[in-house]
Amino acid sequence: MTKLIRYGVSIDKELQDKVDALLEKKGYKNRSEAIRDLFREKLISEGHEDKTSIGMGTISIVYDHHIHELSSKLTEIQHDFQDIIIASTHVHIDHHNCMEVIMVKGVLSKLEKLANRLSVVKGVKTGKLTIAY
């Protein structure tokens, strides 16, 4: 078991009331649990995790499917990373836009590499890797 360190946080009453309401809604047993989760989430999102560790998450992209050969390019990239792709889901948002959610598992640096490759293809409007592990 790791050593626990205690420290205090100053926060104004109005903000604390909102935080407590959120914690109750989410079912946290105490504030410490919630703060640890927030810290972990922020460290992951800021890229402070060990890039050689194994992670699991999703890559979400939104793109204009009318862009010439865009779907083929996205599929080709995914084939290059088939060892880390578990599954994917394709959704038609409207007449022009599609969303794809790709579930991935593997070395964090490789998950990031796939997300970056997909996100920069011309016609991709948004792309985001979310680590869930």
Residue, then its C-alpha position, 0 to 999 in steps of 0.5 A: m500500500t502506498k503512503l497517504i499524505r494529507y493536506g488542506v484546501s481553502i475553497d469558498k462556500e459557494l463553490q464548495d456547495k456546488v462541489d458537494a452537490l456534484l459529489e453526492k450526485k455522482g455517489y462519492k463517499n467522501r471528498s478525498e475520493a473525488i479529489r483523487d479522481l480529479f487529479r488522476e483525470k487531469l494527469i492523464s489528460e495532460g499527458h503525465e502518465d508513463k507513455t510505455s504503460i498500457g491504457m484503454g480508451t476511445i478515440s472520437i472523430v467527427y468528419d465531413h464524409h463528402i470529402h473525397e476519399l476521406s473515409s478510405k484514408l481513415t480506414e487505411i490509418q486504422h488498418d495500420f493500427q489494427d493491433i490496438i483497435i478493439a472495435s469502432t462505431h460509426v454514426h451519421i450526425d447529419h447529411h454532411n457529418c459523421m462521427e466515429v468512436i474507436m475503442v482502443k487498448g495498448v501502449l499509451s504512446k501508440l494510442e496517442k499516435l493513432a489519435n494524432r494521425l486520425s485528427v490531422v487528416k483533411g476533413v476531420k473536424t475534431g479528434k480526441l483521445t480519452i483514456a479510461y483505464 
